């Protein structure tokens, strides 16, 4: 039994009939004027429009919004704005949503090398991202502790400082935080003259500063000394391991955030506000919001969304968010012919002939917030990352949005073989219509079944026995949790959950990626001299052989390192499969993109060729892992499964919560060769971990 040692609920925005909208505290920053560097034209108007959206559509009172524009937005004032959110006494933890918006220049600078405190702040390029306040580059006179004065050049606000400030806010106000950045943070800041892009009769200016002042190693040490507990800090503006907030960024690291001289609008903010103002906020998650953003294709700018709570509804963590089983699809026109495309294929376990229900939103349906099926589509073709769909019955066509969501309701190729000695009772629980929708095949003996149901009339309960060659040799066949014999829905949930779990566990990629591997190591948790928590790997690779045996110590944390010694840029997705409750939970997921670029290689690559990615420590942006055993258990097991792809893919549909109702059951604490880069490849790696108590 194991979990990442953080809490990341997928709940969250306001809609009629559920919880009322949460109050919002906001910090809105817009900077056009830079006395030392080039000015912008649209950052201040963008900030004004975003503040107006908060006031007019979300009814945020003026006293809840801190506005900083131009000369007001100094380095000191911006940091004070973050601290004001943290220290607001009107709201306790989790009572208010926090929204931070920044429009202005961004930059990158080399990481300071004269201070060991920066050594663990690792990035692939040894560069630090930063926001650029109004007074960046200006010379100021400061008074030293000795009483003497010194002339200093004001620097930007590095990602490390922003991340720690977000951690502070998260600790005191909860992790319902949205960070919106309409600026550059690009690694391409040194590539030629990209300050302007002329398209037709318009000019697009980049929101970036070249050659900003270097960082002093200890400029913001006073914030480091208050670093929050629970996982260190992540690279970029992600905060504590993607759990402190959801970030919406204007572009990827190898792109530029641009604004239009003609319209005086930032392209990202314009697309963002257009979607927010035209949609019912209560129906949007951060993920579906990104699907609705439309960026002009000529500028090569792909907004990014990152954070463990990306499937929450916007600005509210009190209500249910996205249904993980719903997969995004689009109606596309190719050669003047309309096609229905599902953005999932062989890599996600989609098979030809499967049936899906179509929905308007990706929201989890509740009694007060319906998300009914609009009709059914059948899978007619399957490629690596996409599938083609058509109407199940050409005579029963139905209308649905251009961007839609679809849920698998009948698996075509895979069936679960079920056996019970009391066949009459079993067929009552699984009548003919349920037999089809659950993809059940009845068999005549326990040995040939995937799932054996045992009915105990005296206890009035049903127990379940799995038959799986990877699991049974280590922890036996018996699922520990029984189900009430009268609860037919719960029984069917275990059956469907078993099919889903083992279908995805057994799924093997088309490429073996033999020069990619995982290493799981124990993490040493210590405080730096300035009381910042730092995780560092120690000891040997614990999964060098599989199955690996680990003695459970709930005080120990673990991290994963993924090594890529190929010439391919890869997108890794790491999951943990728990055969006890059939849950599939994520440990690491890359950022998602917006609009037409949601699933293209313009999304930042987490695992470039000849590199490594750290998960649970360093710059990977995920929480450390912990193993634990149930109170009465002497032995347990789980499987880490790593999906690898050459393009971003959607894998949320494989996630699954535990199939048993009792929460206590889980015992958890809450330049590459072009010929290669063009191929659509995917593969998997697995590591079986046996957990023992001594």
C-alpha positions, 0 to 999 in steps of 0.5 A: 500500500503506498501513496505520494505523501501529499493530498491532491483532491480532484474536486473543485467551481461554483455551479447551481445546486452544489456548494456556493462559490468560494470567495476569491483573493486576487493579486493582479499585476501588469507592467508596461513601463521598464525604465532600463529595458524595452517597454510593452504596450498591452500588459497593463490593459491585459491586467485591467481586463483580467481585474474587470473579469474578476469584478464583473463576472466573478463578483469579486469585491474590490477590497479582495483585489490587489492591483499593481501597475507599472511603477507600483509593481516594484520588486518589493511591492510584488513580493508584498502582494504575495505576502498579503494573500498569505496573511489575510486574516479574513479567511482561514485555510481552504475558505478562499480561492487565490488567483494571481495574474501577472502580465509583463516581461519574463527572463532567464538567468544562469543559476548562481554558482557561488553558493552551495544553497543553490546546488540542489535547485537543479534545472536541465539547463542550469537556468533560473526563470524569473518575473521582471518587476518595473524596477528590474535593472535600476540602481538603488542605494541600500543601507547595510547592517553595518550602517554603510551604504551600497549601490545595487542593481535591482534584479528579477524575482526568481522562480525559487522565490515565487515557488516558496511564496506560493508554498507559504500561501498554500500552507496557510490558505490551502492549495486552491491557488491559480497562477496565471503568467502571461510572460516569457520564460523561454530557454530561447532568449539567446536565439537571435532577434525574436523581439518582433514578429510581423504578420500581415498588418500587425506586429507581435512583441515578445514579453521577454528581457534579454541579459537581465541583471544576474541573481545574487545568491542570497537576495531572498534568503529571508523567504527560504528560511520560512520554506514550507514542509512537505517536499521541497520546491520544484523547478520553474514556477510550479511551487511545492511539487505541483501540489501548491497550485495550478499554473496557466502559462502563456507558452512553453520554455522554447516559445515566446509570449507575444502581444499585439501592437495593433490590438494592445492585447496579449495573445494568451490573455485575449484567448483566456478571457475570451474563453472565460467570458463566453463559457459558464464558469461552473462547467469548466475545469482547468483542463477543459479550459485549455481545450477551449483556448484558440491561439493564432497558429502563425505565432507558434505559442502554446499555453501550458497548464500544470498542477496536480489539481488541473482536473478541478473546477475553476477557482473552487475546490468545494465541488467535484471536478472532472470525470477522469474516464472522459476523454477529449475528442473533436470534430475535424474537417479533412478534405471537406469531410467531417470526422470524429476524432478521439484523442486516445488510441492504442497507448490508452487501451482503445480497441476497434469496435468499442462503444463510447458515450458522448458528453458536453463537458468533462465534469463528474456527474452529480445529482445536482449537476447532470452531465448526460450522455448525448448519444453513442459512438463506435470506434472504427479505427485506432492509431497510436494516439488517436481513434476514429469514431462514427455513429453506432447507428447511421439512422440515429444521428445526434448533435454534439459540440465541436469539442466533446468528451467521450467515455468508454462504456463497452470494451470490444476486445477485452472481456473479464471471465467471471465464475460463481458456483451460484450461477443463478445468483450471478446472472441475477446480479449481471443480467444480459444488458449488464453482461454486454456493458461490463464486457463479462464472459461467464465461465464454468470453473474457477480455474479458467476465470479472471475473477471468482465470486464466493457467496457467503449466505450466513455473513450475507457478503461476497468475497472476490478472488482474482487470478493474475499471474503477476499478482497472485504469487506474491499476495494470493488471490483474495481481495481483502474487502468483502461486499454486501450480498445485496449491494449489486451495484457495488459487486458490479463495480468490483467486476468492472474495476477489475477489468479496467485495472488488469486491462491497463496493467497488462497493456504493453507498448509497441516499443521497448525503449530498452535505453530508458530505465527507472531507479527508485531510491530512498530520500534523505530529508534534511534542512539546509543551513537556512532551514529549507527542506531538501530531499536527496537520493541515498543508497542503491537502486531499490528496483534494480531487480523485479520483483523488488522487496522493500521493508516498510518504514512509514517514516521513509520517503522515496524518489524515482529517477527516469533515465533516457539514453536514447536520441528521442525526446520523451513524455513520461507518465508514471502510475502506481497500480494497487491490486488490493483496491484496484486503484490506479493513481498518478505519481508524475504527469507532464503539463498539458497544452491548449487548443489545437496544440493540446497533444503536439510536441510543442508542449515542453518535453520533460525527458529530453534525449540523453537526460534524466527526470527526477520525481519526488525530489530535485526539479521534477515537480512531484511529491516523494513517495511513501509505502505503508501496510494495512494494520493486519498485513504482513506483506503487500505489493504494488506496481509502478508503471511508466508510460513513454511517448514521443508526443504528449498523450492523454492518460487520465482515462486509465486512472481509477479510484479504489473500488471499495467504499470504505476509505480506511481500507486503503490506509493512506496518508492523505537535437535530435535526428528528425527521422526519429522525432517524427515517429509516433512511438509509445512504450511501457516499463513496469517495476513490481514492489513487494512490501514487507513489515520486517 
